[in-house]
């Protein structure tokens, strides 16, 4: 049975970056679900250029934090997942565009899948993109064919930050050509249901997953 669309939208809307965690460990079953979610992301020509390194060792997390410009949540998270992209495979299959576009797109899709799965398990996450890639590669003994693209920190939340506001659909969507804004083609009321829906999302997602 598939998740109802409203619940899925709730899940997306309720997720926000969590950088403070409790000492509770991440269950192996939950970690497996998060990694499995990443594995099922879409990819260009089924290339699946992603690979993951799970970092749990405290010493490694300390060094990973230093390589991430001393971001404290990298060291304090119970688990970090370093997401790698196989640039050699991507370039071999799709040339420069494969390396510069497709690899990045599909690893980002894997990241989003993992973030949403973690959210459904009441596990907080933060998407870390600021780090020294060469230092991360050296630290984790990453082969030359792979590029570190992102780090996901995982932990049970010890904070409830205020949800960031997102732009309206009508602010970022155009019909047929750029500049032909959505509200010029459809009545604004056609989209009010979506806006009203998201205003209730936080409450319903907390009730469902608590």
KOLROKOL-695968 format. One record per residue (C-alpha): x, y, z; residue number from 1; residue in one letter; chain. Coordinates in steps of 0.1 Angstrom, whole numbers. Layout:
<recs>
<<X, Y, Z>, NUM, "A", "A">
...
</recs>
This chain:
<recs>
<<0, 0, 0>, 1, "X", "A">
<<14, 34, -10>, 2, "X", "A">
<<15, 64, 13>, 3, "X", "A">
<<-13, 88, 8>, 4, "X", "A">
<<-3, 119, -11>, 5, "X", "A">
<<-13, 142, 18>, 6, "X", "A">
<<10, 123, 42>, 7, "X", "A">
<<38, 125, 18>, 8, "X", "A">
<<34, 163, 15>, 9, "X", "A">
<<32, 165, 53>, 10, "X", "A">
<<65, 146, 55>, 11, "X", "A">
<<82, 169, 30>, 12, "X", "A">
<<68, 200, 47>, 13, "X", "A">
<<77, 191, 82>, 14, "X", "A">
<<113, 183, 75>, 15, "X", "A">
<<139, 208, 85>, 16, "X", "A">
<<176, 207, 93>, 17, "X", "A">
<<184, 194, 128>, 18, "X", "A">
<<219, 201, 142>, 19, "X", "A">
<<214, 191, 179>, 20, "X", "A">
<<210, 155, 188>, 21, "X", "A">
<<203, 133, 219>, 22, "X", "A">
<<227, 105, 229>, 23, "X", "A">
<<203, 79, 217>, 24, "X", "A">
<<218, 56, 191>, 25, "X", "A">
<<204, 51, 156>, 26, "X", "A">
<<189, 16, 154>, 27, "X", "A">
<<205, -7, 128>, 28, "X", "A">
<<171, -14, 113>, 29, "X", "A">
<<164, 24, 109>, 30, "X", "A">
<<198, 30, 94>, 31, "X", "A">
<<192, 2, 69>, 32, "X", "A">
<<159, 18, 59>, 33, "X", "A">
<<176, 51, 53>, 34, "X", "A">
<<203, 36, 32>, 35, "X", "A">
<<177, 15, 13>, 36, "X", "A">
<<158, 46, 5>, 37, "X", "A">
<<189, 62, -10>, 38, "X", "A">
<<195, 31, -31>, 39, "X", "A">
<<160, 34, -47>, 40, "X", "A">
<<166, 69, -61>, 41, "X", "A">
<<162, 75, -98>, 42, "X", "A">
<<193, 77, -119>, 43, "X", "A">
<<204, 85, -155>, 44, "X", "A">
<<202, 53, -175>, 45, "X", "A">
<<201, 33, -143>, 46, "X", "A">
<<237, 44, -138>, 47, "X", "A">
<<234, 45, -99>, 48, "X", "A">
<<266, 64, -95>, 49, "X", "A">
<<262, 68, -58>, 50, "X", "A">
<<281, 51, -30>, 51, "X", "A">
<<278, 56, 8>, 52, "X", "A">
<<302, 56, 37>, 53, "X", "A">
<<286, 53, 71>, 54, "X", "A">
<<308, 70, 98>, 55, "X", "A">
<<301, 60, 134>, 56, "X", "A">
<<336, 61, 149>, 57, "X", "A">
<<340, 91, 172>, 58, "X", "A">
<<376, 97, 161>, 59, "X", "A">
<<366, 97, 125>, 60, "X", "A">
<<337, 120, 131>, 61, "X", "A">
<<360, 144, 149>, 62, "X", "A">
<<383, 145, 119>, 63, "X", "A">
<<353, 147, 95>, 64, "X", "A">
<<341, 177, 115>, 65, "X", "A">
<<374, 194, 111>, 66, "X", "A">
<<373, 187, 74>, 67, "X", "A">
<<339, 202, 74>, 68, "X", "A">
<<352, 235, 87>, 69, "X", "A">
<<345, 226, 123>, 70, "X", "A">
<<308, 222, 120>, 71, "X", "A">
<<300, 208, 154>, 72, "X", "A">
<<269, 187, 144>, 73, "X", "A">
<<291, 166, 122>, 74, "X", "A">
<<311, 155, 153>, 75, "X", "A">
<<281, 152, 176>, 76, "X", "A">
<<258, 133, 153>, 77, "X", "A">
<<256, 96, 162>, 78, "X", "A">
<<259, 87, 125>, 79, "X", "A">
<<272, 105, 94>, 80, "X", "A">
<<266, 92, 59>, 81, "X", "A">
<<291, 105, 33>, 82, "X", "A">
<<276, 104, -1>, 83, "X", "A">
<<300, 97, -30>, 84, "X", "A">
<<296, 100, -67>, 85, "X", "A">
<<314, 78, -92>, 86, "X", "A">
<<327, 105, -117>, 87, "X", "A">
<<346, 79, -138>, 88, "X", "A">
<<314, 59, -144>, 89, "X", "A">
<<294, 90, -151>, 90, "X", "A">
<<319, 104, -176>, 91, "X", "A">
<<325, 71, -193>, 92, "X", "A">
<<287, 67, -199>, 93, "X", "A">
<<276, 102, -206>, 94, "X", "A">
<<308, 122, -211>, 95, "X", "A">
<<313, 156, -194>, 96, "X", "A">
<<275, 161, -189>, 97, "X", "A">
<<274, 128, -170>, 98, "X", "A">
<<301, 139, -146>, 99, "X", "A">
<<289, 175, -142>, 100, "X", "A">
<<251, 170, -143>, 101, "X", "A">
<<238, 135, -141>, 102, "X", "A">
<<260, 123, -113>, 103, "X", "A">
<<251, 153, -92>, 104, "X", "A">
<<214, 151, -99>, 105, "X", "A">
<<211, 114, -90>, 106, "X", "A">
<<232, 116, -58>, 107, "X", "A">
<<210, 146, -48>, 108, "X", "A">
<<179, 124, -54>, 109, "X", "A">
<<194, 97, -32>, 110, "X", "A">
<<201, 123, -5>, 111, "X", "A">
<<165, 135, -6>, 112, "X", "A">
<<152, 100, -3>, 113, "X", "A">
<<174, 94, 28>, 114, "X", "A">
<<163, 127, 44>, 115, "X", "A">
<<126, 119, 40>, 116, "X", "A">
<<130, 83, 52>, 117, "X", "A">
<<148, 96, 83>, 118, "X", "A">
<<121, 121, 89>, 119, "X", "A">
<<95, 94, 88>, 120, "X", "A">
<<115, 76, 115>, 121, "X", "A">
<<116, 107, 136>, 122, "X", "A">
<<154, 110, 130>, 123, "X", "A">
<<168, 144, 125>, 124, "X", "A">
<<191, 152, 96>, 125, "X", "A">
<<212, 180, 82>, 126, "X", "A">
<<225, 181, 46>, 127, "X", "A">
<<262, 192, 48>, 128, "X", "A">
<<278, 205, 16>, 129, "X", "A">
<<306, 227, 31>, 130, "X", "A">
<<337, 205, 35>, 131, "X", "A">
<<371, 200, 20>, 132, "X", "A">
<<366, 171, -4>, 133, "X", "A">
<<403, 161, -6>, 134, "X", "A">
<<405, 159, 32>, 135, "X", "A">
<<373, 138, 34>, 136, "X", "A">
<<386, 115, 6>, 137, "X", "A">
<<420, 110, 24>, 138, "X", "A">
<<403, 105, 58>, 139, "X", "A">
<<379, 78, 45>, 140, "X", "A">
<<404, 63, 20>, 141, "X", "A">
<<380, 70, -9>, 142, "X", "A">
<<392, 57, -43>, 143, "X", "A">
<<402, 83, -69>, 144, "X", "A">
<<372, 74, -91>, 145, "X", "A">
<<348, 87, -64>, 146, "X", "A">
<<340, 123, -54>, 147, "X", "A">
<<325, 132, -20>, 148, "X", "A">
<<294, 153, -27>, 149, "X", "A">
<<276, 156, 6>, 150, "X", "A">
<<274, 145, 42>, 151, "X", "A">
<<242, 136, 60>, 152, "X", "A">
<<242, 139, 98>, 153, "X", "A">
<<217, 116, 116>, 154, "X", "A">
<<205, 117, 152>, 155, "X", "A">
<<174, 119, 173>, 156, "X", "A">
<<164, 156, 176>, 157, "X", "A">
<<173, 176, 206>, 158, "X", "A">
<<158, 208, 192>, 159, "X", "A">
<<127, 219, 173>, 160, "X", "A">
<<138, 248, 151>, 161, "X", "A">
<<113, 271, 135>, 162, "X", "A">
<<103, 260, 100>, 163, "X", "A">
<<118, 281, 73>, 164, "X", "A">
<<92, 298, 50>, 165, "X", "A">
<<91, 286, 14>, 166, "X", "A">
<<82, 307, -17>, 167, "X", "A">
<<47, 303, -30>, 168, "X", "A">
<<41, 281, -60>, 169, "X", "A">
<<30, 311, -80>, 170, "X", "A">
<<64, 328, -72>, 171, "X", "A">
<<85, 300, -88>, 172, "X", "A">
<<63, 284, -115>, 173, "X", "A">
<<57, 295, -151>, 174, "X", "A">
<<35, 280, -178>, 175, "X", "A">
<<50, 272, -212>, 176, "X", "A">
<<75, 301, -212>, 177, "X", "A">
<<96, 317, -185>, 178, "X", "A">
<<79, 348, -172>, 179, "X", "A">
<<43, 336, -179>, 180, "X", "A">
<<35, 332, -142>, 181, "X", "A">
<<12, 306, -130>, 182, "X", "A">
<<-14, 330, -116>, 183, "X", "A">
<<-18, 346, -150>, 184, "X", "A">
<<-31, 313, -164>, 185, "X", "A">
<<-50, 298, -135>, 186, "X", "A">
<<-71, 315, -109>, 187, "X", "A">
<<-53, 321, -76>, 188, "X", "A">
<<-80, 301, -59>, 189, "X", "A">
<<-71, 270, -78>, 190, "X", "A">
<<-39, 269, -56>, 191, "X", "A">
<<-53, 280, -23>, 192, "X", "A">
<<-60, 244, -13>, 193, "X", "A">
<<-23, 236, -15>, 194, "X", "A">
<<-13, 266, 5>, 195, "X", "A">
<<-40, 258, 32>, 196, "X", "A">
<<-29, 222, 32>, 197, "X", "A">
<<7, 230, 40>, 198, "X", "A">
<<-3, 253, 69>, 199, "X", "A">
<<-17, 222, 87>, 200, "X", "A">
<<12, 199, 78>, 201, "X", "A">
<<33, 202, 110>, 202, "X", "A">
<<5, 191, 133>, 203, "X", "A">
<<-6, 161, 112>, 204, "X", "A">
<<29, 147, 107>, 205, "X", "A">
<<37, 149, 144>, 206, "X", "A">
<<5, 130, 153>, 207, "X", "A">
<<12, 103, 127>, 208, "X", "A">
<<48, 95, 136>, 209, "X", "A">
<<49, 101, 173>, 210, "X", "A">
</recs>
